[in-house]
Amino acid sequence: MKQTQKYLAEQERIARIAFKLFAETGYAKTPLSVIGKEAGVQKSLLQYYFPKKAKFIELFIETSFSLVIDQVIKREEVYLIGVGC
């Protein structure tokens, strides 16, 4: 599936809502129906973006890992500049 900017933006919007709900009530106690209702999307559209509930966790891990890697790279660049490399 080709992921356009619009697709990715909507997926991120829904994911942020899901993460907020997971933080409030826990992953196991947050059904997809509640996520869909809070996001204002029907179940079929929610399943288009997230075919299974575990996809939210996969996205969270991917995003978190990317942020950590970006920070490591930035710190390495600062270090290399500081030592004159």
Buried (B, 14 or more C-beta within 10 A) or exposed (E): EEEEEEEEEBBEBBBEBBBEBBEEEEBEEBEBEBBBBBBEBEEEBBBBBBEEBEBBBEBBEEEEEEEEEEEEEEEEEEEEEEEEE
